[in-house]
Amino acid sequence: MVTKAAVLCGGEGTRLRPLTNYFQKTMIPIGSKKRPLLEYIVRLLAYNGIMDITLLTGYKSSEIEGYFEDGAKFGVKLTYSRDPESTKGSAKSLQNAIASGKLYGFDDLVVYYGDVLSDLNVRDLVASHQAAGASVSLVISREYRLPVGVARVDGGKIVSFTEKPVMPLSVTMGCLAVSKDSLPLLKKAAEREGVADIMTHFVPAVIDAGLRVAPFYIDGFWYDVGTTEAYEKLDYEQVEAKMRFLDQA
């Protein structure tokens, strides 16, 4: 079974402005060593034995290609699928890479969103995906901290208030495993007019077709760095502690 990876790193990062006026969003510096976010992702995939990685680029693509080159300095083989400006949505980006031949020859594909930092055990994800015989496996967190406070109102008065509570919700982390049997549905989703996204259009299409979509629960560290507020609140000490294993490999 051949497993490859695709990392979505072509968006303009509008929620990270003004940083993304100067950086591609996956190239924003993280931690005391000021490594690009995308470097953590590439190192994570390599640590988990995935050495064939396609970066789906677009906005400021030359910034990414100039830094990572062919991937040799990270011990991986990198290819690039550069989207035209007219591309709208992650499903179209992924389909472009497959249709152009930049991404081919895999049985299973790990798709990783380039604005998420995590210590995800990718080996376990792939093994679980294959054991379940799933067409798609979504990486799921067991809980979600709301970004706002929640009030309980009774009889015209607030009787309790919790600032940014943690809710027992199954939420997607920003990573999934995809089997090649679902690719016709990806192609169909990508052909729709306007925006075509993996989570919004492709995954529901797989479910509607009656194919198996399995959960894979992450119990470790993950952090969505997709907004300026989130980036400013990133705890560098936590990052160093949680991601230190990548330097010890």
C-alpha positions, 0 to 999 in steps of 0.5 A: 500500500502506497501512502503519500501526503498533500498539504494545502498551502495555497490560500491567501490567509485573509484571516491572518492579515496583515502578516500574510501581506508579507508571508505566505500563511504557511510560512509564518514563523513559529516558536523560538527558532522561528521555523515556518509553520509548514516546516513543522508539518513537513517534519511531522510527515517525515517523522511518521514515514511519509516521504513523498509529499505534494505541496498544493500552492498558489498565493506566494508560491515562490516563497514556499518553493524557494525555502523547501526546494526538492525537500532533500534537506528535510529527508523527503521528496517534495513536488509542487502543484501550483494553482492558477488564481482562478482556483476556488477551494481546497477540493479544486486544488487537490483535484488539480494536483491529481489531474495534472499528474503531480500527485499520483500512484497512491493507495491512500493519501493524507491530506493536511491543512497547512495552518494547523500545528499538531503532534498527530500520529500520522502512522496510526491514522493511516493504520486505522484508516486501512483497518477500517476499510474506510474511503475517508477518515477524518481526524477528530478532536473530542472537545472544542473550546469555544472562542466566546463566553456563554451565558445561561439566561433564565427569567430575564437575568443571567444566572451563570456565565462561563468564559470560553467553555470547553464543549464535548463536541467532535470537531475536525482538526484539519487532517484526513486520510483519503482512499483512491476509491473516493477520487471520482467523488472528489472529481465530481465535487471539484467540477461544481461552479464557484468554490469547492471545498474538501470538508464542505463538498467532498466529504458530505458527498462521500457520506451521501454515496454510502461509502465509509467515513471513519473517525480518528480521534486525536488525543494530543496537541493541535492548534489552528493558527489560522487567525491573527488572534490565534497566532498572537496567543500561541504559546511558544513554550508549549510548542517547543515542549510538544514538538521537540520530538521532531528534532530528536528523530 
